[in-house]
């Protein structure tokens, strides 16, 4: 059943996206200019081992300091070994090039 396969993939993707988001936010150091409502979109390129081979800001938050701090958080993580558990077809479709929204309000619970 194709629909069930797609549902499973969607579930996997959201589960692993949450892991990625969480690990990056835990490595983020709040910048003095970080404000709620700021969003930086980061594109990660990863290999199936979960290693991040590059990261770049595709949409700036409007603050170079904030954007840089987001990229530093990504660099600190370095890799997501959890992604090794993702089936390779799912990885290729969803995580090889992965865009992440980075928002300060997500990080200040």
N, CA, C and O atoms as a MOPAC input file, in Angstrom:
PM7 MOZYME 1SCF
protein

 N      0.84100 1    -1.19000 1     0.00000 1
 C      0.00000 1     0.00000 1     0.00000 1
 C      0.88100 1     1.24700 1     0.00000 1
 O      1.59000 1     1.53300 1     0.96500 1
 N      0.81500 1     1.97800 1    -1.11200 1
 C      1.69300 1     3.13300 1    -1.31100 1
 C      1.45800 1     4.24400 1    -0.28200 1
 O      2.40400 1     4.88300 1     0.17900 1
 N      0.19300 1     4.46500 1     0.07100 1
 C     -0.13400 1     5.51100 1     1.03900 1
 C      0.50800 1     5.22300 1     2.39600 1
 O      1.01900 1     6.12500 1     3.05900 1
 N      0.47200 1     3.95800 1     2.79400 1
 C      1.05300 1     3.58800 1     4.08900 1
 C      2.56600 1     3.80100 1     4.08200 1
 O      3.14400 1     4.24200 1     5.07600 1
 N      3.19400 1     3.48800 1     2.96700 1
 C      4.63900 1     3.70300 1     2.83200 1
 C      4.94900 1     5.19400 1     2.96400 1
 O      5.90300 1     5.58200 1     3.63800 1
 N      4.12400 1     6.03100 1     2.30700 1
 C      4.33900 1     7.47700 1     2.38700 1
 C      4.12400 1     8.00100 1     3.80100 1
 O      4.87400 1     8.86100 1     4.26300 1
 N      3.10900 1     7.49200 1     4.49200 1
 C      2.84800 1     7.90400 1     5.86900 1
 C      4.03300 1     7.55400 1     6.76600 1
 O      4.45300 1     8.35100 1     7.60400 1
 N      4.56000 1     6.35300 1     6.57400 1
 C      5.70500 1     5.90500 1     7.36600 1
 C      6.89700 1     6.81500 1     7.10000 1
 O      7.60600 1     7.19900 1     8.03000 1
 N      7.11900 1     7.16000 1     5.83500 1
 C      8.23700 1     8.03600 1     5.48200 1
 C      8.04900 1     9.40900 1     6.12200 1
 O      8.99200 1     9.96500 1     6.68400 1
 N      6.83700 1     9.95800 1     6.04000 1
 C      6.54900 1    11.26000 1     6.63600 1
 C      6.83100 1    11.23100 1     8.13200 1
 O      7.39800 1    12.17100 1     8.68800 1
 N      6.43000 1    10.14800 1     8.77100 1
 C      6.64800 1     9.99100 1    10.20600 1
 C      8.14200 1     9.92500 1    10.53400 1
 O      8.61600 1    10.57400 1    11.46600 1
 N      8.86800 1     9.13000 1     9.75300 1
 C     10.32100 1     9.01100 1     9.93500 1
 C     10.99000 1    10.36600 1     9.78400 1
 O     11.83000 1    10.75600 1    10.59500 1
 N     10.60200 1    11.07700 1     8.72700 1
 C     11.21200 1    12.36900 1     8.43300 1
 C     10.95700 1    13.34900 1     9.57800 1
 O     11.86900 1    14.06400 1     9.99200 1
 N      9.71900 1    13.38800 1    10.09700 1
 C      9.46200 1    14.34100 1    11.16400 1
 C     10.18000 1    13.93300 1    12.44800 1
 O     10.62700 1    14.79100 1    13.21000 1
 N     10.29100 1    12.64800 1    12.68600 1
 C     11.00800 1    12.15000 1    13.86700 1
 C     12.48900 1    12.55500 1    13.81300 1
 O     13.03000 1    13.07900 1    14.78700 1
 N     13.13200 1    12.30900 1    12.67500 1
 C     14.55600 1    12.62200 1    12.54900 1
 C     14.79800 1    14.12100 1    12.41600 1
 O     15.83400 1    14.61900 1    12.85700 1
 N     13.86200 1    14.84400 1    11.81500 1
 C     13.98100 1    16.30700 1    11.73200 1
 C     13.97500 1    16.89600 1    13.13500 1
 O     14.71300 1    17.83900 1    13.42000 1
 N     13.13900 1    16.33900 1    14.01300 1
 C     13.05000 1    16.81000 1    15.40000 1
 C     14.37400 1    16.56000 1    16.12900 1
 O     14.81800 1    17.39600 1    16.91500 1
 N     15.00000 1    15.41600 1    15.86900 1
 C     16.30000 1    15.10400 1    16.48200 1
 C     17.34000 1    16.13000 1    16.03100 1
 O     18.09900 1    16.66000 1    16.84300 1
 N     17.36200 1    16.39800 1    14.73200 1
 C     18.32100 1    17.36300 1    14.17000 1
 C     18.12000 1    18.73700 1    14.80200 1
 O     19.06600 1    19.36400 1    15.27800 1
 N     16.86300 1    19.19100 1    14.79700 1
 C     16.51100 1    20.50000 1    15.36100 1
 C     16.94800 1    20.56900 1    16.83400 1
 O     17.53100 1    21.56300 1    17.26600 1
 N     16.66700 1    19.52400 1    17.58400 1
 C     16.96200 1    19.49400 1    19.01300 1
 C     18.46800 1    19.56400 1    19.26700 1
 O     18.92500 1    20.34500 1    20.10200 1
 N     19.22700 1    18.75500 1    18.55300 1
 C     20.67900 1    18.74700 1    18.76400 1
 C     21.30100 1    20.08700 1    18.40400 1
 O     22.19800 1    20.56600 1    19.09900 1
 N     20.83100 1    20.69000 1    17.32500 1
 C     21.37600 1    21.99000 1    16.93100 1
 C     20.99700 1    23.04600 1    17.97000 1
 O     21.83800 1    23.85600 1    18.36100 1
 N     19.73500 1    23.04500 1    18.42200 1
 C     19.34800 1    24.06200 1    19.39500 1
 C     20.10100 1    23.91300 1    20.71300 1
 O     20.40200 1    24.90800 1    21.37300 1
 N     20.40800 1    22.66900 1    21.10100 1
 C     21.15400 1    22.47700 1    22.35100 1
 C     22.58300 1    22.98300 1    22.25100 1
 O     23.22400 1    23.24500 1    23.26900 1
 N     23.08200 1    23.12100 1    21.03300 1
 C     24.44700 1    23.60200 1    20.83000 1
 C     24.50200 1    25.08600 1    20.47900 1
 O     25.56800 1    25.63000 1    20.19200 1
 N     23.33900 1    25.72600 1    20.50700 1
 C     23.27400 1    27.13800 1    20.13000 1
 C     23.56800 1    28.02900 1    21.32200 1
 O     23.07200 1    27.79100 1    22.42300 1
 N     24.37000 1    29.04900 1    21.10000 1
 C     24.62600 1    30.04800 1    22.13500 1
 C     23.85800 1    31.29600 1    21.73900 1
 O     24.08800 1    31.87700 1    20.67900 1
 N     22.94600 1    31.69400 1    22.60400 1
 C     22.08300 1    32.85000 1    22.33400 1
 C     22.91300 1    34.09800 1    22.07600 1
 O     23.82400 1    34.42100 1    22.83900 1
 N     22.59100 1    34.79000 1    21.00100 1
 C     23.29000 1    36.04500 1    20.70600 1
 C     22.48900 1    37.19200 1    21.32100 1
 O     21.26800 1    37.09600 1    21.44600 1
 N     23.16600 1    38.27200 1    21.70300 1
 C     22.46700 1    39.39200 1    22.34800 1
 C     21.35900 1    39.97800 1    21.47300 1
 O     20.37600 1    40.51400 1    21.98600 1
 N     21.51900 1    39.87700 1    20.15700 1
 C     20.50700 1    40.48300 1    19.28300 1
 C     19.39000 1    39.51900 1    18.88200 1
 O     18.51700 1    39.88100 1    18.09300 1
 N     19.40900 1    38.29500 1    19.41500 1
 C     18.37700 1    37.31400 1    19.05200 1
 C     17.01100 1    37.79700 1    19.55000 1
 O     16.85300 1    38.12700 1    20.72500 1
 N     16.04700 1    37.83600 1    18.66100 1
 C     14.70300 1    38.28400 1    19.00800 1
 C     13.68700 1    37.25900 1    18.52500 1
 O     13.89600 1    36.59700 1    17.50800 1
 N     12.59300 1    37.13100 1    19.25700 1
 C     11.50800 1    36.27700 1    18.76900 1
 C     11.06500 1    36.81600 1    17.42200 1
 O     11.04700 1    38.02600 1    17.19900 1
 N     10.71000 1    35.91400 1    16.53200 1
 C     10.28500 1    36.34500 1    15.20400 1
 C     11.41400 1    36.25600 1    14.19300 1
 O     11.16700 1    36.25100 1    12.98700 1
 N     12.66400 1    36.18500 1    14.67600 1
 C     13.79100 1    36.01600 1    13.74300 1
 C     13.78400 1    34.58700 1    13.22400 1
 O     13.51900 1    33.64700 1    13.97400 1
 N     14.07600 1    34.42900 1    11.94800 1
 C     14.18400 1    33.09000 1    11.37700 1
 C     15.35700 1    33.08400 1    10.40900 1
 O     15.46500 1    33.95000 1     9.54100 1
 N     16.22200 1    32.11300 1    10.56500 1
 C     17.27500 1    31.88700 1     9.58000 1
 C     17.00500 1    30.50600 1     9.00800 1
 O     16.71900 1    29.56800 1     9.75200 1
 N     17.09500 1    30.37700 1     7.69500 1
 C     16.93300 1    29.04800 1     7.09800 1
 C     18.31800 1    28.56000 1     6.67100 1
 O     19.03900 1    29.21600 1     5.91800 1
 N     18.65000 1    27.38800 1     7.18400 1
 C     19.96400 1    26.80100 1     6.93600 1
 C     19.78900 1    25.57100 1     6.05800 1
 O     18.91300 1    24.74100 1     6.30000 1
 N     20.62500 1    25.46500 1     5.04400 1
 C     20.62700 1    24.23700 1     4.23900 1
 C     21.82800 1    23.39100 1     4.64700 1
 O     22.97700 1    23.82700 1     4.57300 1
 N     21.52900 1    22.17700 1     5.07500 1
 C     22.58100 1    21.22900 1     5.42000 1
 C     22.72200 1    20.23400 1     4.28600 1
 O     21.72500 1    19.77100 1     3.73100 1
 N     23.95600 1    19.90500 1     3.94000 1
 C     24.18500 1    18.78800 1     3.03300 1
 C     24.82500 1    17.69300 1     3.85700 1
 O     25.84100 1    17.90500 1     4.52000 1
 N     24.21600 1    16.51300 1     3.80800 1
 C     24.70100 1    15.41400 1     4.63200 1
 C     24.93300 1    14.16500 1     3.80100 1
 O     24.38200 1    13.99900 1     2.71300 1
 N     25.75900 1    13.30000 1     4.34500 1
 C     25.99000 1    11.98600 1     3.73400 1
 C     25.30200 1    10.94300 1     4.61900 1
 O     24.98100 1    11.23100 1     5.77200 1
 N     25.07100 1     9.72900 1     4.09000 1
 C     24.29700 1     8.72000 1     4.82700 1
 C     24.83300 1     8.34900 1     6.21700 1
 O     24.09900 1     7.77600 1     7.02300 1
 N     26.09100 1     8.66600 1     6.50500 1
 C     26.61400 1     8.40000 1     7.85200 1
 C     26.05700 1     9.42300 1     8.83800 1
 O     26.23300 1     9.28000 1    10.04800 1
 N     25.38100 1    10.46300 1     8.31900 1
 C     24.84400 1    11.50300 1     9.17700 1
 C     25.78500 1    12.69200 1     9.29000 1
 O     25.47000 1    13.68400 1     9.94700 1
 N     26.94500 1    12.58500 1     8.64500 1
 C     27.91900 1    13.67400 1     8.72100 1
 C     27.46100 1    14.86900 1     7.88500 1
 O     26.98700 1    14.71500 1     6.76000 1
 N     27.61300 1    16.06000 1     8.46200 1
 C     27.25900 1    17.29400 1     7.74200 1
 C     28.47600 1    17.67200 1     6.90100 1
 O     29.55700 1    17.91000 1     7.44000 1
 N     28.30000 1    17.72900 1     5.57200 1
 C     29.44600 1    18.09100 1     4.73400 1
 C     29.45600 1    19.57400 1     4.39100 1
 O     30.49900 1    20.12300 1     4.03400 1
 N     28.29600 1    20.22900 1     4.49800 1
 C     28.30000 1    21.67700 1     4.35400 1
 C     27.01500 1    22.24900 1     4.94200 1
 O     25.99300 1    21.57000 1     5.04400 1
 N     27.10300 1    23.51200 1     5.32100 1
 C     25.90600 1    24.19400 1     5.79800 1
 C     26.00100 1    25.63400 1     5.33800 1
 O     27.07700 1    26.23100 1     5.33500 1
 N     24.86800 1    26.18000 1     4.95100 1
 C     24.85600 1    27.57800 1     4.50900 1
 C     23.51200 1    28.19600 1     4.85700 1
 O     22.49800 1    27.50900 1     4.98100 1
 N     23.53300 1    29.50300 1     5.00700 1
 C     22.29800 1    30.23900 1     5.25200 1
 C     21.64600 1    30.46600 1     3.88900 1
 O     22.25700 1    31.07800 1     3.01200 1
 N     20.42100 1    29.98700 1     3.69700 1
 C     19.72400 1    30.24800 1     2.43400 1
 C     18.76100 1    31.40300 1     2.58800 1
 O     18.39100 1    32.04200 1     1.60300 1
 N     18.35000 1    31.67700 1     3.82400 1
 C     17.53100 1    32.86100 1     4.07000 1
 C     17.98600 1    33.46900 1     5.38200 1
 O     17.88300 1    32.84400 1     6.43800 1
 N     18.49000 1    34.69400 1     5.31000 1
 C     19.05400 1    35.34100 1     6.49300 1
 C     17.96600 1    35.81200 1     7.44200 1
 O     16.85100 1    36.13700 1     7.03400 1
 N     18.32100 1    35.83900 1     8.71700 1
 C     17.40800 1    36.35000 1     9.74400 1
 C     17.41500 1    37.88300 1     9.71900 1
 O     16.57200 1    38.52200 1    10.34900 1
 N     18.36600 1    38.46200 1     8.99300 1
 C     18.52700 1    39.91400 1     9.00700 1
 C     19.65900 1    40.31500 1     9.94500 1
 O     20.05200 1    41.48100 1     9.98100 1
 N     20.18200 1    39.36300 1    10.69800 1
 C     21.29600 1    39.63600 1    11.60200 1
 C     22.44800 1    38.69500 1    11.29000 1
 O     22.32200 1    37.47600 1    11.40600 1
 N     23.57500 1    39.28000 1    10.89100 1
 C     24.75300 1    38.46400 1    10.56300 1
 C     25.22600 1    37.68300 1    11.79500 1
 O     25.66200 1    36.53800 1    11.67600 1
 N     25.13800 1    38.29800 1    12.96300 1
 C     25.56500 1    37.64600 1    14.20300 1
 C     24.71000 1    36.41900 1    14.48700 1
 O     25.21800 1    35.34700 1    14.81600 1
 N     23.39400 1    36.60500 1    14.35200 1
 C     22.46600 1    35.49900 1    14.59700 1
 C     22.70200 1    34.37300 1    13.59100 1
 O     22.77900 1    33.20300 1    13.96700 1
 N     22.81700 1    34.73600 1    12.30200 1
 C     23.06000 1    33.72400 1    11.26400 1
 C     24.33800 1    32.93900 1    11.56900 1
 O     24.36700 1    31.71300 1    11.46400 1
 N     25.38900 1    33.66600 1    11.94600 1
 C     26.66600 1    33.02300 1    12.24100 1
 C     26.53000 1    32.08300 1    13.44000 1
 O     27.09600 1    30.99000 1    13.44200 1
 N     25.77900 1    32.50900 1    14.46100 1
 C     25.60700 1    31.66800 1    15.65800 1
 C     24.85400 1    30.37900 1    15.30100 1
 O     25.12900 1    29.31900 1    15.86300 1
 N     23.90600 1    30.47700 1    14.36500 1
 C     23.15900 1    29.28900 1    13.92900 1
 C     24.10700 1    28.31700 1    13.22000 1
 O     24.07200 1    27.11200 1    13.47000 1
 N     24.95200 1    28.85100 1    12.33600 1
 C     25.91700 1    27.99900 1    11.63000 1
 C     26.93000 1    27.38800 1    12.59900 1
 O     27.35900 1    26.24900 1    12.41400 1
 N     27.31300 1    28.14600 1    13.63400 1
 C     28.25200 1    27.61000 1    14.63000 1
 C     27.61600 1    26.45700 1    15.39300 1
 O     28.28700 1    25.47400 1    15.70600 1
 N     26.32700 1    26.57000 1    15.69300 1
 C     25.62400 1    25.48700 1    16.38900 1
 C     25.63200 1    24.21900 1    15.53000 1
 O     25.82100 1    23.11500 1    16.04000 1
 N     25.42500 1    24.39100 1    14.22500 1
 C     25.45600 1    23.26000 1    13.29100 1
 C     26.86000 1    22.63700 1    13.29600 1
 O     27.01000 1    21.41700 1    13.36600 1
 N     27.87500 1    23.49300 1    13.22000 1
 C     29.26200 1    23.00600 1    13.17800 1
 C     29.61400 1    22.23100 1    14.44300 1
 O     30.33900 1    21.23800 1    14.38300 1
 N     29.09900 1    22.68400 1    15.59600 1
 C     29.38000 1    22.00600 1    16.86500 1
 C     28.80800 1    20.59300 1    16.86300 1
 O     29.41600 1    19.67100 1    17.40700 1
 N     27.64300 1    20.42700 1    16.25300 1
 C     27.03600 1    19.09200 1    16.20300 1
 C     27.87300 1    18.19600 1    15.28900 1
 O     28.24500 1    17.08500 1    15.66800 1
 N     28.16600 1    18.68800 1    14.08100 1
 C     29.06000 1    17.95600 1    13.17900 1
 C     28.43900 1    16.79200 1    12.44100 1
 O     28.63500 1    16.64300 1    11.23500 1
 N     27.68800 1    15.96100 1    13.15700 1
 C     27.03000 1    14.84300 1    12.48300 1
 C     25.88000 1    14.32200 1    13.33000 1
 O     25.79300 1    14.56500 1    14.53300 1
 N     25.01000 1    13.60300 1    12.65700 1
 C     23.84400 1    12.99000 1    13.29300 1
 C     23.91000 1    11.49100 1    13.04400 1
 O     23.30100 1    10.99800 1    12.09500 1
 N     24.64200 1    10.75300 1    13.88600 1
 C     24.78900 1     9.30700 1    13.66200 1
 C     23.43200 1     8.59800 1    13.60200 1
 O     23.31500 1     7.53000 1    13.00000 1
 N     22.40500 1     9.19200 1    14.22800 1
 C     21.05200 1     8.60900 1    14.20100 1
 C     20.56500 1     8.38700 1    12.77000 1
 O     19.79900 1     7.46000 1    12.50800 1
 N     21.01400 1     9.24600 1    11.84100 1
 C     20.54000 1     9.14900 1    10.44900 1
 C     20.98300 1     7.85000 1     9.77000 1
 O     20.43700 1     7.48100 1     8.73000 1
 N     21.95700 1     7.16300 1    10.34200 1
 C     22.39400 1     5.88900 1     9.75900 1
 C     21.26400 1     4.86700 1     9.78300 1
 O     21.27900 1     3.90400 1     9.01700 1
 N     20.28000 1     5.07700 1    10.66600 1
 C     19.14900 1     4.14900 1    10.76500 1
 C     18.07000 1     4.41400 1     9.71600 1
 O     17.14500 1     3.61800 1     9.55500 1
 N     18.19300 1     5.53000 1     9.00600 1
 C     17.17100 1     5.88800 1     8.01000 1
 C     17.43400 1     5.09500 1     6.72700 1
 O     18.56800 1     5.06500 1     6.24800 1
 N     16.40700 1     4.45600 1     6.16700 1
 C     16.59700 1     3.74300 1     4.89300 1
 C     17.19300 1     4.68000 1     3.83200 1
 O     16.83100 1     5.85500 1     3.76900 1
 N     18.09800 1     4.16400 1     3.00900 1
 C     18.84800 1     5.04700 1     2.11400 1
 C     17.96500 1     5.83900 1     1.14200 1
 O     18.27100 1     6.99500 1     0.85300 1
 N     16.88600 1     5.25100 1     0.63700 1
 C     16.01500 1     5.99700 1    -0.28300 1
 C     15.36300 1     7.18200 1     0.43500 1
 O     15.22900 1     8.26800 1    -0.12800 1
 N     14.96300 1     6.95600 1     1.67900 1
 C     14.34800 1     8.01600 1     2.48600 1
 C     15.38600 1     9.09400 1     2.77700 1
 O     15.08300 1    10.28500 1     2.71500 1
 N     16.60700 1     8.67500 1     3.09400 1
 C     17.69300 1     9.62600 1     3.34600 1
 C     17.92300 1    10.50500 1     2.11800 1
 O     17.98200 1    11.73000 1     2.21800 1
 N     18.05200 1     9.85300 1     0.95200 1
 C     18.32700 1    10.59600 1    -0.28300 1
 C     17.24800 1    11.62900 1    -0.57500 1
 O     17.55200 1    12.75100 1    -0.98000 1
 N     15.99600 1    11.25400 1    -0.37200 1
 C     14.89100 1    12.16400 1    -0.68100 1
 C     14.76500 1    13.30500 1     0.32600 1
 O     14.35500 1    14.40600 1    -0.03900 1
 N     15.11100 1    13.05300 1     1.58400 1
 C     14.77200 1    14.01100 1     2.63000 1
 C     15.93200 1    14.64800 1     3.37800 1
 O     15.80600 1    15.76500 1     3.88000 1
 N     17.06200 1    13.95000 1     3.45700 1
 C     18.12100 1    14.46100 1     4.32800 1
 C     19.42800 1    14.80400 1     3.62500 1
 O     20.27600 1    15.48400 1     4.20200 1
 N     19.60400 1    14.34500 1     2.39000 1
 C     20.85600 1    14.65900 1     1.70300 1
 C     21.00800 1    16.18500 1     1.61500 1
 O     22.07700 1    16.72900 1     1.89200 1
 N     19.93500 1    16.85500 1     1.23000 1
 C     19.87300 1    18.32000 1     1.28500 1
 C     18.70300 1    18.63600 1     2.19000 1
 O     17.54900 1    18.38500 1     1.84000 1
 N     18.99900 1    19.18700 1     3.35200 1
 C     17.98000 1    19.36300 1     4.36800 1
 C     17.91400 1    20.82400 1     4.77100 1
 O     18.92400 1    21.41400 1     5.15700 1
 N     16.71900 1    21.41200 1     4.68200 1
 C     16.57400 1    22.80100 1     5.09900 1
 C     15.94300 1    22.86000 1     6.47200 1
 O     14.95900 1    22.17800 1     6.75800 1
 N     16.52800 1    23.68400 1     7.30600 1
 C     16.14200 1    23.77700 1     8.70000 1
 C     15.79500 1    25.22600 1     9.02200 1
 O     16.56600 1    26.13600 1     8.71800 1
 N     14.63300 1    25.43800 1     9.63700 1
 C     14.28300 1    26.78300 1    10.10100 1
 C     14.83600 1    26.95400 1    11.49200 1
 O     14.58400 1    26.14200 1    12.38200 1
 N     15.58300 1    28.00400 1    11.66900 1
 C     16.23000 1    28.24400 1    12.95200 1
 C     15.60600 1    29.48900 1    13.57100 1
 O     15.77100 1    30.59100 1    13.04900 1
 N     14.88100 1    29.31800 1    14.69500 1
 C     14.15200 1    30.42600 1    15.32500 1
 C     14.48300 1    30.50000 1    16.79700 1
 O     14.47400 1    29.47100 1    17.47200 1
 N     14.77700 1    31.68000 1    17.32500 1
 C     15.11600 1    31.77400 1    18.74600 1
 C     13.97200 1    31.34300 1    19.67000 1
 O     14.22600 1    30.77500 1    20.73200 1
 N     12.72500 1    31.60300 1    19.28500 1
 C     11.64400 1    31.26600 1    20.22800 1
 C     11.51900 1    29.76400 1    20.44400 1
 O     10.99200 1    29.32900 1    21.46800 1
 N     12.00200 1    28.95600 1    19.47900 1
 C     11.99000 1    27.50300 1    19.66700 1
 C     12.94800 1    27.11300 1    20.78300 1
 O     12.81700 1    26.04900 1    21.38900 1
 N     13.90600 1    27.98600 1    21.04500 1
 C     15.02700 1    27.60700 1    21.90100 1
 C     14.89100 1    28.13000 1    23.31500 1
 O     15.73100 1    27.83400 1    24.16500 1
 N     13.85900 1    28.89500 1    23.58000 1
 C     13.77500 1    29.56900 1    24.88200 1
 C     12.57500 1    29.09500 1    25.66800 1
 O     11.72000 1    29.89400 1    26.05000 1
 N     12.50900 1    27.81200 1    25.90800 1
 C     11.35200 1    27.29100 1    26.63200 1
 C     11.57300 1    27.44400 1    28.11700 1
 O     10.71200 1    27.06500 1    28.91100 1

